[in-house]
Amino acid sequence: SPARWPGLVLTLVGETGAANLAQGEADAALRLSRPTAPGLVVRALGRVGYGLYGSAAHCALPVAQRVFIGFDEGHAHTPQQRALDAHVGARRWALRTNDVLTMQQAAVAGWGLALLPHFLARQDERLQAVADEAPLACSRTLYLVLPAGLRRTPRVRLVVDELAALVAQHAGWLAGD
């Protein structure tokens, strides 16, 4: 909270590419994949759960007529996309993108079903969980990553501890429990 730490200014960058922590592009990062680069401190914070969601109109279609929204080729390696690929089988894709928020908005607009993080989809009342497809559960570990040289820096430690506390406080919401 800005009121608790008036001298601290956060800069949040949300993008699909990973910031290079070794080159000082960020002091800390949240990642869904465990980094293996040397010189990094990596801490597992919790799980992010995913589920299949769509508009009420699209969910009302017969299963064979449903189409899907997923990641593009650049993100085909992600566990959630691999799970969705296996689930879709021979059915049709409506949209491929590199952006989860684009997937969410396309699902809201009725373009198809998307495998979305529960924390994102469940707060959007225009989406509903798909109940009549084969179960498609997927989760990813959320990692906090920072350069080893910054782990004891007071401002970084403050932010890292707050992030860890927030994730712990909202663990069920993130996991989709």
Secondary structure as UniProt FT lines:
FT   TURN            2..4
FT   TURN            6..7
FT   TURN            21..24
FT   STRAND          29..31
FT   TURN            38..39
FT   STRAND          40..54
FT   HELIX           56..59
FT   HELIX           63..65
FT   STRAND          68..71
FT   HELIX           73..75
FT   TURN            76..77
FT   HELIX           79..88
FT   TURN            89..90
FT   STRAND          93..97
FT   HELIX           100..108
FT   TURN            109..110
FT   STRAND          113..117
FT   HELIX           118..121
FT   TURN            122..123
FT   TURN            125..126
FT   STRAND          128..129
FT   STRAND          138..147
FT   HELIX           148..150
FT   TURN            151..152
FT   HELIX           154..169
FT   HELIX           171..175
//
